[in-house]
Amino acid sequence: MNEIIINAACSIFCVVLGISLERIFQKRSAKPRLHFSLQSADEINNEYETKYSPSGYQIEITNVAEKPYLLTQISLLNENKVMVDCFVDNEVLQPFGCCIYELSNQEYNAIKWHCKKTGIQKCAVIAYDKTDKRVKGELDLFLPYMQSQI
């Protein structure tokens, strides 16, 4: 008799635990998630270089969630201070799709300046959509950090 009660209690406990874990997983998978990476561009033409010219570096933004995400802006932050604001033209990121933001010389030099001044190798990134909802992430700044140390 005691075995039946213990088995029934364990079964009910496992069912409740399974339902709770499934709800947690569904909530987590419904959230937008973005991955950011800094890369060098293939080719650039620096014949007439200005501060708005392409720097040869780009930020690749990948949507790793199950829902599309409408990207309007990303901000690179160091200790809650904005280093660079990057405005994207309402880019729709499909699930597991990506877009590329080309950094200008001015933006890349600002990142290098912050790397040299504070010695950071990673920075926080906040992506905004059309309704100003935020998605937080992190960007590895190893390359500008190494260039700023020269």
Number of C-alpha atoms within 10 A of each C-alpha: 5 7 8 9 10 11 11 12 12 12 12 12 11 12 12 12 11 12 11 11 12 12 11 11 11 10 10 12 14 11 12 18 19 22 18 18 14 20 16 13 15 8 9 11 10 11 7 6 11 12 12 11 17 21 22 18 22 19 18 15 20 19 21 18 20 14 15 15 21 17 24 18 19 21 19 21 20 18 10 9 10 13 18 18 15 17 14 17 11 13 15 16 20 17 17 14 14 17 16 17 16 22 22 19 18 16 20 19 16 15 23 22 17 18 24 18 10 11 14 18 16 16 19 18 23 18 24 20 18 12 9 11 11 16 17 15 15 16 17 16 18 14 15 22 21 14 12 17 10 6
